[in-house]
Amino acid sequence: MLSRTGTNVLFDRGSIARRSIRAAGPCRATPAGGRGGECSRREPDGLTRARTVGRSRVRSIVLPAAGPATMDVAPGPRKPGRQETTMNKPCSILFFVMLASGVHAEQPGKVPLNVVPKVDLPRYMGTWYEVARLPFKFQNQCVSDVTATYTLRVDGRIAVVNRCRTKDGSISEAKGIAKQARADGPNTKLKVRFAPSWLSVLPFVWGDYWITVLAPDYSYAAIGEPGRKYLWILSRTPTMDEPTLRHILDQLEENGYDLTRLIRTPASPSSAVGATRHSRMAF
């Protein structure tokens, strides 16, 4: 419904519209082709009355000749247009990125996950080898030789390069950025993203990277997240002896982790690297 102060205006179909046309007077203007026409006349109240007559629609609208008007639009069915379809695409992309980055919240009722109080970031940099993990769907293509290489940037953030060997022998690679989760929090609670940089302003593209176990000599570490759904056990060497691994697992179990689904990560004897295939997926 269109309205102007003190004036009620109809925007109807069917019998109401036909009564409006009869009250306003005849309108017989029809262009060639019979598609319907429009005529208008000046009313004494200073308004212009326009009417459209056609085969499929008859309507009567009162338009203001001058001056501001207010518009009240009654809801009605409409077909989704091209613009609506286009606007939905970014939402789908963002949802996909959110899943790929791994956003996890701490579950209510669970004991908070303990982390290492502090880490010497320059000492923590370099290459780490994955020796075990909990299932992670974005790592399903990895069969062996999973590594993570960290480089401290001048801005204080950390450049991340993850690699793994796939079934066909090639190396899959994903690059990301890590940062401290909170400036006033421990530097062992990090956030990492593998989404494009233009999405970095969105909080949900950043996944949790919490250092829960760290050897005094920085020879091994365990990375988790507050929901305890994912876990990575890292070493400075491709393999780890069983007593050391058992010691790490004991600490993780005390920290509330269920390790019944733990996966051991194979390491090939050769360090040869196949053809590199870049991927936007985090693993």
C-alpha positions as CSV (number, residue, x, y, z in Angstrom):
1,M,0.0,0.0,0.0
2,L,1.2,3.5,-0.9
3,S,0.1,6.3,1.4
4,R,0.4,10.0,1.8
5,T,-0.8,11.9,4.8
6,G,-4.6,12.1,4.8
7,T,-4.9,10.0,1.6
8,N,-5.6,6.3,1.4
9,V,-4.5,4.6,-1.8
10,L,-5.4,1.2,-3.2
11,F,-3.0,-1.2,-4.8
12,D,-5.3,-4.2,-5.4
13,R,-6.3,-6.6,-8.0
14,G,-9.6,-8.1,-9.1
15,S,-13.0,-6.6,-8.2
16,I,-11.5,-3.9,-5.8
17,A,-9.3,-2.6,-8.6
18,R,-12.2,-2.6,-11.1
19,R,-14.3,-0.6,-8.6
20,S,-11.4,1.9,-8.3
21,I,-11.3,2.3,-12.0
22,R,-15.0,2.8,-12.4
23,A,-15.0,5.4,-9.6
24,A,-12.2,7.3,-11.3
25,G,-13.8,7.3,-14.7
26,P,-13.2,5.6,-18.0
27,C,-9.8,4.7,-19.2
28,R,-9.6,3.3,-22.7
29,A,-6.1,4.0,-23.8
30,T,-4.6,0.8,-25.2
31,P,-1.5,0.7,-27.3
32,A,-1.1,-1.4,-30.4
33,G,-0.7,-5.1,-29.8
34,G,-3.3,-5.2,-27.0
35,R,-0.7,-5.5,-24.2
36,G,-2.4,-2.9,-22.0
37,G,-2.0,0.8,-21.6
38,E,-1.8,3.5,-19.0
39,C,-3.7,6.8,-18.7
40,S,-3.7,9.5,-16.0
41,R,-5.5,12.6,-15.1
42,R,-5.1,15.5,-12.6
43,E,-7.4,15.3,-9.6
44,P,-8.7,18.4,-7.7
45,D,-6.7,17.4,-4.6
46,G,-3.5,17.9,-6.5
47,L,-2.8,14.2,-7.1
48,T,-2.3,12.4,-10.3
49,R,-4.4,9.2,-10.7
50,A,-2.7,6.6,-13.0
51,R,-4.4,3.4,-14.1
52,T,-3.0,0.5,-16.0
53,V,-5.4,-1.7,-18.0
54,G,-4.2,-5.0,-19.4
55,R,-5.2,-8.6,-20.0
56,S,-3.4,-10.0,-16.9
57,R,-3.5,-7.2,-14.4
58,V,-5.7,-4.2,-13.5
59,R,-4.6,-1.9,-10.8
60,S,-5.2,1.6,-9.6
61,I,-2.5,3.8,-8.0
62,V,-2.7,7.3,-6.7
63,L,0.7,9.1,-7.1
64,P,1.6,12.4,-5.5
65,A,2.0,15.2,-7.9
66,A,4.7,16.7,-5.7
67,G,6.0,16.5,-2.1
68,P,7.3,13.6,0.0
69,A,5.3,10.4,0.4
70,T,5.6,7.4,2.8
71,M,5.6,3.9,1.5
72,D,4.1,0.9,3.3
73,V,4.8,-2.3,1.3
74,A,2.6,-5.2,2.0
75,P,4.4,-8.6,2.0
76,G,3.6,-10.9,-0.9
77,P,5.1,-13.8,-2.8
78,R,7.9,-13.1,-5.2
79,K,10.1,-15.2,-7.3
80,P,13.8,-15.3,-6.4
81,G,15.7,-13.1,-8.8
82,R,19.2,-13.2,-10.0
83,Q,20.4,-10.8,-7.4
84,E,19.1,-13.0,-4.6
85,T,20.9,-16.0,-6.0
86,T,24.2,-14.0,-6.3
87,M,23.9,-12.8,-2.7
88,N,23.6,-16.3,-1.4
89,K,26.9,-17.5,-3.0
90,P,29.2,-15.6,-0.5
91,C,27.3,-17.1,2.4
92,S,28.0,-20.6,1.0
93,I,31.6,-19.8,0.5
94,L,32.0,-18.4,4.0
95,F,30.3,-21.5,5.4
96,F,32.7,-23.7,3.5
97,V,35.7,-21.7,4.8
98,M,34.4,-21.9,8.3
99,L,34.4,-25.7,8.1
100,A,37.8,-25.9,6.4
101,S,39.4,-23.7,9.1
102,G,38.1,-25.7,12.0
103,V,36.3,-23.4,14.4
104,H,35.8,-25.1,17.8
105,A,34.2,-23.8,21.0
106,E,34.9,-25.1,24.5
107,Q,32.0,-27.4,25.4
108,P,29.9,-26.5,28.5
109,G,30.4,-28.7,31.5
110,K,33.9,-29.9,30.5
111,V,37.0,-29.1,32.4
112,P,38.9,-26.4,30.6
113,L,41.8,-27.7,28.5
114,N,45.2,-27.0,30.2
115,V,47.9,-25.4,28.1
116,V,51.6,-24.8,28.5
117,P,52.1,-21.5,30.4
118,K,54.5,-20.0,28.0
119,V,56.5,-20.8,24.9
120,D,59.7,-19.3,23.5
121,L,58.4,-18.6,20.0
122,P,61.8,-18.3,18.2
123,R,62.8,-21.6,19.7
124,Y,59.5,-23.2,18.7
125,M,60.0,-22.2,15.1
126,G,61.3,-24.7,12.5
127,T,60.0,-28.0,11.1
128,W,57.9,-30.4,13.2
129,Y,57.0,-34.0,12.2
130,E,53.6,-35.4,13.0
131,V,53.9,-38.8,14.8
132,A,50.2,-39.2,15.8
133,R,46.8,-37.5,15.6
134,L,43.1,-37.8,16.1
135,P,41.0,-38.2,12.9
136,F,40.8,-35.0,10.9
137,K,38.8,-35.2,7.6
138,F,40.9,-32.6,5.9
139,Q,43.9,-34.9,6.4
140,N,42.3,-37.9,4.8
141,Q,44.5,-37.5,1.7
142,C,47.7,-37.8,3.8
143,V,49.3,-41.2,4.0
144,S,52.7,-40.4,5.5
145,D,55.4,-37.7,6.1
146,V,53.2,-35.0,7.6
147,T,55.2,-31.9,8.6
148,A,54.5,-28.4,9.8
149,T,57.1,-25.7,9.3
150,Y,56.8,-22.4,11.3
151,T,58.6,-19.2,10.5
152,L,58.3,-16.1,12.8
153,R,57.5,-13.0,10.8
154,V,58.6,-9.4,11.5
155,D,55.1,-8.5,12.5
156,G,55.1,-11.1,15.3
157,R,52.8,-13.5,13.4
158,I,53.8,-17.0,12.3
159,A,53.9,-18.3,8.7
160,V,52.7,-21.8,8.6
161,V,53.4,-24.4,5.9
162,N,51.8,-27.9,6.3
163,R,52.9,-30.7,4.0
164,C,52.1,-34.4,3.6
165,R,52.6,-37.2,1.2
166,T,49.5,-38.5,-0.6
167,K,48.6,-41.9,-2.1
168,D,50.1,-41.1,-5.5
169,G,53.4,-40.1,-3.9
170,S,53.0,-36.4,-4.4
171,I,53.3,-33.7,-1.7
172,S,50.2,-31.8,-0.7
173,E,50.8,-28.4,0.8
174,A,48.8,-25.8,2.6
175,K,50.0,-22.3,3.7
176,G,48.5,-20.3,6.6
177,I,49.1,-17.7,9.2
178,A,49.1,-18.1,13.0
179,K,48.7,-15.3,15.6
180,Q,48.4,-15.1,19.4
181,A,44.7,-15.5,20.3
182,R,44.6,-12.7,22.8
183,A,47.2,-10.0,23.5
184,D,46.7,-10.4,27.3
185,G,46.6,-14.2,27.2
186,P,49.2,-16.9,27.1
187,N,51.2,-17.1,23.9
188,T,50.6,-20.8,23.8
189,K,47.0,-20.2,22.7
190,L,47.2,-19.3,19.1
191,K,44.8,-18.9,16.2
192,V,45.6,-20.2,12.7
193,R,43.9,-19.7,9.4
194,F,44.3,-21.2,6.0
195,A,41.5,-19.2,4.4
196,P,42.3,-16.4,1.9
197,S,43.8,-13.3,3.5
198,W,40.8,-11.2,2.4
199,L,38.7,-13.2,4.8
200,S,41.0,-12.7,7.8
201,V,38.8,-10.1,9.3
202,L,36.1,-12.7,10.0
203,P,36.7,-14.4,13.3
204,F,35.3,-17.8,12.3
205,V,38.0,-18.5,9.7
206,W,40.6,-18.7,12.6
207,G,41.0,-22.1,14.2
208,D,42.3,-22.8,17.7
209,Y,45.9,-24.0,18.0
210,W,46.7,-24.7,21.7
211,I,50.1,-26.0,22.8
212,T,49.0,-28.5,25.5
213,V,52.3,-30.4,25.9
214,L,55.9,-29.2,25.3
215,A,59.1,-30.9,26.1
216,P,61.6,-28.9,28.2
217,D,64.1,-29.2,25.3
218,Y,61.5,-28.5,22.6
219,S,61.9,-32.0,21.2
220,Y,58.2,-32.8,21.1
221,A,54.8,-31.0,21.5
222,A,51.1,-31.7,21.4
223,I,48.6,-29.4,19.8
224,G,44.9,-29.4,20.7
225,E,41.8,-27.3,20.8
226,P,39.3,-26.5,23.6
227,G,36.7,-29.0,22.4
228,R,39.3,-31.9,22.5
229,K,38.0,-33.1,19.2
230,Y,41.3,-32.8,17.4
231,L,44.9,-33.4,18.4
232,W,48.3,-33.5,16.8
233,I,51.5,-35.0,18.5
234,L,54.6,-33.4,17.0
235,S,58.3,-34.3,17.1
236,R,61.5,-32.7,15.9
237,T,62.4,-36.1,14.3
238,P,60.3,-38.2,11.9
239,T,59.9,-41.0,14.5
240,M,59.5,-41.1,18.3
241,D,60.4,-43.9,20.8
242,E,57.6,-45.6,22.6
243,P,58.4,-44.5,26.1
244,T,58.4,-40.8,25.0
245,L,55.1,-41.3,23.2
246,R,53.6,-43.1,26.2
247,H,54.7,-40.2,28.5
248,I,52.9,-37.7,26.2
249,L,49.7,-39.8,26.0
250,D,49.6,-40.0,29.8
251,Q,49.7,-36.2,30.0
252,L,46.9,-35.9,27.4
253,E,44.7,-38.4,29.1
254,E,45.1,-36.4,32.4
255,N,44.0,-33.4,30.4
256,G,40.8,-35.0,29.4
257,Y,41.6,-36.4,26.0
258,D,40.0,-39.7,24.7
259,L,42.8,-41.4,22.8
260,T,40.9,-44.5,21.7
261,R,40.8,-43.2,18.1
262,L,44.5,-42.1,17.9
263,I,46.2,-42.6,14.5
264,R,49.9,-43.2,14.2
265,T,51.5,-41.3,11.3
266,P,53.9,-43.3,9.2
267,A,57.2,-41.8,8.1
268,S,58.9,-43.0,5.0
269,P,62.6,-43.9,5.1
270,S,63.4,-41.6,2.2
271,S,63.2,-37.8,2.4
272,A,62.7,-37.5,-1.4
273,V,59.8,-35.2,-2.3
274,G,57.5,-35.8,-5.2
275,A,55.7,-33.2,-7.3
276,T,54.1,-30.5,-5.1
277,R,50.4,-29.9,-5.4
278,H,49.2,-26.8,-3.7
279,S,45.9,-26.9,-1.8
280,R,43.8,-24.3,0.0
281,M,42.6,-26.9,2.5
282,A,44.1,-27.0,6.0
283,F,45.4,-30.3,7.2
